[in-house]
Amino acid sequence: MNPPRPSSHRFLFYSHDGMGLGHTRRNMAIAAALVELCPQALVLLASSTDDAHRLGLPPRVEVLKLPGLRKTGNDEYESRRLPVPTDEIRELRASLLQAAVKSFRPAVVLVDKHPFGARGEFRAGLEWLKEYGGRAVLGLRDILDEPADVCREWARHRLQERIGEFYDRVLVYGERSVFNPITEYGLPQAVERRACFCGYVVNHDRPNPASDVPEELRRACRQGPVVLATTGGGEDGFALLETFITAAAGSPWRGVAIAGPMTPEDDLALLHAQAARAGVLLHPFIPRLPTLFGSLEALVCMGGYNTLAEAAMHGVPTVCVPRVAPRSEQLIRARAFERLGLLSLLHPRELDPASLGAAIGAMRATPRTVVRERVDGSLNFDGARVAAEELLALASAGSPASAALTLAAR
């Protein structure tokens, strides 16, 4: 018996989520754009992020919660909560993903970053997708890691060639002029022909309802000047927030720190105690934090894709202290944005209260109008809409075989 055909209005988005919230937030932004463009669309968001619902689900979007993973090294993961072997948690997640493809029958599957999922967990699901005629799209953020490292890791599994075999489209969430992963990571011409540079994917959230933001934080932003520090998910942000709290004590600006929902409990307790002594407002999590960026005098952050892109979109003078291990992705992005004049880069090995305070002072003296002019001349933030248009076009196209012939003829 032939497998059922896919539904043209159903989409499955997958992100592995070994660290932070960035993968899920990108997929959420694209899902919101997709259902806005096509009100009949249904999106199932496969994610292991605990706080996916708190990020604000668009209409007609549901979350398939996968058991959590914790990243322990490059392409190395372990179970986040269940004390089971790595192979067992991989098999559990793989089974859930394959079942989702079989029962939901998406027309298009969008995979974030990992071509076949963490440790290949989505390969069987993608094979089933192809068997019944569905389409696969790979979404790549602007930068993954040092080109030599990515090429070496991908070559072990022939991923450069297999991307062309499995994927109908490759969406690059960035600007070719900032970083071109197609050439930097040695992807073949067959993949390059299928690539679309979408621009940066950001969440175009409306201002937070009052209930989303604690009153003391809203009051601080009204009274200003406020410098806010955020470390995204917060799993490895303790050193930066501790240094920021020390730098904020006695400063001419009010310090606000957002720890992130993945901050270890012991670290969060220490930060609360230090913040109380320094007069810094500390909160574990603000779901739609970028909606506050327009009220800030400056931002201190790591170099994650979402935070830097959204800070640039809002024209916020920014000090970036990027993560440099186990991958160099954040450092490469921070250097690229610094070359464009969008931020001040402070390497983690140079991080101390004095250097951070000086960097904040310099960025506070940078007018927002200057940052915005630089942003307008270099970056496009329409990536979610462009990506959604590509997904809808692919869902409504003819058979995969005819699509491949069309691509080959370009």
PyMOL commands that set and color helices and strands:
alter all, ss='L'
color gray80, all
select helices_A, chain A and resi 22-37+53-55+86-104+118-120+123-131+147-155+159-166+181-184+189-192+210-212+215-223+238-248+265-278+289-295+305-314+329-339+348-350+353-364+368-376+383-396+400-408
alter helices_A, ss='H'
color red, helices_A
select strands_A, chain A and resi 7-14+42-47+61-65+69-73+76-79+106-112+135-141+169-173+195-197+226-230+254-258+281-283+298-301+318-320+344-345
alter strands_A, ss='S'
color yellow, strands_A
deselect
rebuild
show_as cartoon
